Amino acid sequence: MTAVDLRNLDLNVLLVLDGLLRDNNLSSVARKLSISQPTASYSLRKLRDIFDDELFVRTGGRMQPTAKAHALRAPLGRVIDILRNELLNQPAFDPASSRRVFVINTTDIGEMVFLPSILRLLREFAPHASVKCVCLEPLELNEAMNDGKVDLAIGYLPELTGGAIRVQSFFDHPFVCLVRDDHPTIGKKLTLRQYAEARHIGLVGEGHSQKKFETMIKKAGIGRNIAFRSQHFMNIPFIVRDSDLVATVPKVIAVAFENLPGLRALWPPFAIPRIPIKQYWHQKVANDPAQIWLRKTTGKLFLNNDPTRHFQIDGQRLGRLR
């Protein structure tokens, strides 16, 4: 038997063959496939050439399949089922039953800002799903997103660029200054002179938010007397509380420690560019239903909505705010 050249096969003519095997009526097949009668007739002629067989003969006003056509019925059905159910059918995502582990790249500060709200929504709508947080360097993050190992990145990631990266802006996050409540020279307001004369905590380190935030502060053009350098945001409030040092930090740090007595949060006495917070994903997963659900979920939570917006910076003692 001569093998059929796959280059001559056309999905449309295979659908005509499948329809004829079901209905034995060319006009009915044309109507159901929304094609013209001449197109259906041409498809049948092409099928006869491909398989070197009449396939259907007219008997009593109906098209009766030949033995060859009968033999094609089962394999053709399997091919069409695979096309419909495996290649063309986009699998749905059911958050209520999913046990997916979503991998989100963010910093320790990002976890404080985003994770509580995300986890609350997962508990309500996707109770069996979970989140894994990672914090990768830009090059490593690009590779992980390209390989599908990271679903979403949230935060301030100016190095995460390229034609394959998709971005949605959320909000701009401000800086505040932390001082101890009974600071000898700083009260409920911080002047530019007080800021310039104070001793400061500098946030240093090569990775992630520290380096980015410190760079933005330096761009404000205000010199500082750095008395202590640290790589860790989480230690800063305790050090400030027990010293005369001033720390310029993202507002979320003040919010996270609002119940810690002995601190004040003050607006900086000069303009500091806010931190543009965004979510990033790879174009390869743009149409994945689970990814779409995750992005829409985070978008509903954080689009134009800084979770720290309720916290007013007015010089009050943090430990007394409620």
Phi, psi and omega in degrees: 000134180285131180288144179280132177286119183299335180294340180272352182279142181225129182304323182297319181287331175293325176293325175295316178300315178299319180295319179294324178293338179269317190254336184056030182213115186293322179296319179295319179296316180300317181296315182291328179270359180059044175236165181282162177298317178298323178295319178295319179295318178298320179298319179295319178297319180294320178299319180296323178291318183297313186263001177051049182203150177296329178067311179222136176238142183281124179223116178061037177083001180235158179267113182260131182290145174278176178300324179296316179297318177302319181293334180278345188303307185293308180297325178296319178299320179294319180298315181292323176298318179296316180299316184286315190267335184248324182264319187260340183274110180288121181295137180279157176248121178252100183299330183295331183248352185292141174247027182295142172258109179276127180259117183242128176268122176201169181273179176297323176293319177301321177299319179294322184283314193260321192297320180304315180291319180297315182293326176296316180291323177297319180298326182278315189251337180223067190295340181261352178278163180216170182236136171242125179261137174229163178221093188257154172294153186309312181297316179295323180293317177304314181294318181295322179290322177296326180274358180077017181273343175235126182281319189207145173239134182231133177143207177254102187227069183297338180280347183275088184227176179127158183297338182272351183265129176257145187225141171229126179282140178257291182199169176253129187253133185270167171263153171226169176248139175251134174223163177283153189301320182254043179300137186293336183236349184243128180251235184275354175224150181244117179270164179297322179295316178299319180296317182292327183273345183285162171264142191236161169262127176257135179265120186235176180125156185275338192252148161063218193293324184306307183297318182294314181295317181297322177298319180294322178296318180297328180294343177289345175080018179256123178285149180225148174269100184276114180262340182209137179241138182219153175260001190234119177296323190293338179275341189302311183302323181290321179292317178299316182301327185254023180209181175260014183283154176248137177238130175258114191221162172301145185305329183300334178295317177297321180294318182297331183247029183295338180261010178270112181295156174094009181235155169233146172249129184229150174287141175299149182278014179208163183283127173243129178306134179288162182271115179283111182266131184220166168244144186232141174212164182269144181298337180297333182251014185300328183255007178289125185303320180293320179294319179299317179298316180297314181295320178294323179297310179293326177297317178297326182284320195237355179294117183056033186215089175286119182299344180265009187298333183290339187275114182271128178267102184224016177085003179289160175292128184299318184294350181253358179281140176224000000 
